[in-house]
Amino acid sequence: MSLRRLTLLAAGLTLAWLGVAAADSKDALLNVSYDPTREFYVEFNKAFAKKWEAETGRALTVRQSHGGSGKQARSVIDGLDADIVTLALGYDIDAIADAGLLPKDWQSRLPNNSAPYTSTIVFLVKKGNPKGIKDWNDLVKPGVQVITPNPKTSGGARWNYLAAWAYALQANGGDETKAKEFVSQLLKNVPVLDSGARGSTVTFTQREIGDVLLAWENEAYLSLQEFGADKFEIVVPSLSILAEPPVAVVDKVVDRKGTRKVAEAYLQFLYTREGQEIAAKNYYRPRLPELATQYAGRFADVKLVTIDQFGGWRAAQEKHFSDGGVFDQIFQKGR
Amino acid sequence: MVAAADSDGALAGKGGAVTVRAPIPLFRKPSVIPGFGLTLGFTLTYLSFIVLIPLAALILRSSSLGWGGFWSAVTTPRVIAAFEVSFGLSFAAALTNAVFGFLVAWVLVRYDFPGKRLVDALVDLPFALPTAVAGIALSALYAPNGWLGKPLNELFGLKVAFTPLGIAIALTFIGLPFVVRTVQPILQDLPAEEEEAAASLGASRFQTFRSVILPAVLPALVTGFALSFARGVGEYGSVIFIAGNMPGLTEIVPLLIVIKLEQYDYAGAAAVGTAMLGVSFLMLLILNLLQQWMRSRHAR
């Protein structure tokens, strides 16, 4: 083939690709999310596309992107065309707002702090619970190995850490020094800090390292489903944290792509009975009261503290996870 | 660097190369690719876009911290510990590769055996394999319940995965081809007659190795070592799964950069990256000078 022909062919292909891409951008959404929501959104997207097509007569494709919550937020800041973000922490969407992609008051635009479903942190242990782990104070005992991801890189791990902190505060009558000691003792029992929640799940379930995995409730149930209830069991501590993974439309992107309507409908669908039901089936705690009672047997009754107890995400991040914060201090002295 | 070592070694080995080695007038020498101005211009532009501009952007980004901020960002105990881990273990891995990579190259050049081509191809595998895949495979193998990790732990009480040893193994794995592929052509061009001559003059095997083989191979070996070392320092994918990532213990510099990015601390990440670049550059420079010195000694 001559060079000229090759060039022509390349140009033709590029044009065709541009054409496809342009046609594609009409009713296509990109949902940028974190690791453990993969299975949930596969099911949810199918249901929403069906409803959208029934209502508007337009076909819809929803693409999904999963990874560590912070990394995902950074990709969006750096130009990944996300119509919707569904992340593990409000803090990560705050960072996107700081970059000017959506207004700073994004969290008040949807009900329940823009968190349509919640979750919490539970323990996954080996079948029969050989180390007899019942509550947080069992995790600081010598010889117990705890698996949790690195709070610096994983949103889920930050929930884990704060849940332990909240327990320690409660057990010690609000004494911060003692809480720090407790968490530092707990972290001493951690042999591997994976960078994300899925990594930790693999370390615990497949590499068989550690006695207990601190995990998202839905991730723990998925592990049971995947590996069978004959290998692992779930232990619910006396106190945990109410994890509220928030969702938001990325204004800058939807306005440029002309997808605002469908993107907003997508998020609102999360709050409908059907959306809530899919969330509940995937072990996310639904917000809708009647579904909460219907699926009550599925979720353990546990005392939950909220992020507000820490003064919100920005304050918690600043105090615990920023450079020189409590987490760094714990690792700086004596390991 | 590799090319220089290759051609130099190759030319030194062949008698007919004298004309090429004569001093070359800078502009008069007719060349296959036309236009010195054009080619140099292209080279500089190309290098700028691929190497210089990205690196300059990195340094520029970290410069927003100011000198004081830069210094305090790269001298926290945690960063220093990560530097020790990254550079120390890369050095150890490169050293291991220098010794055993040399052996592999020797066997591939000097002996014939069935399946030799297969082994030869295997050497390149660490180049081709996505590093994350390598990392997952290595950590599965060396984990306390893995095929290799379990017997090692039970027989010798040796823990590999999630310790510095695991990092060293991952870095050795990805660095091996550099040593083999730089040393191999030199060994190939080393005439066996020189060894025979040494033997006929009564040299012992060790003397032959020390005075005949090693001097000829050493510059290439150092090049391979330097490449393997540089690769190890920047390696992320294969290490991250086997490292355990404990701050101050098994945390590598590239992970620290990712952690800083995760906190939206772009300037801090760039600062650590710049420091890493600086140290790497310095070490490569030293190795390069060392190599030149050795080569001039050998030529004498």
Interface residues (C-beta under 8 A of the other chain):
Chain A: G68 G70 K71 R74 I77 A95 D98 N150 K152 T153 V190 P191 V192 L193 D194 S195 G199 Q206 R207 E208 I209 F321 S322 D323 G324 D328 F331 Q332 R335
Chain B: T76 P77 R78 S139 A140 A143 P144 N145 G146 A161 F162 I240 F241 G244 N245 M246 P247 G248 L249 L255 V258 I259 K260 L261 E262 Q263 Y264 D265 G268
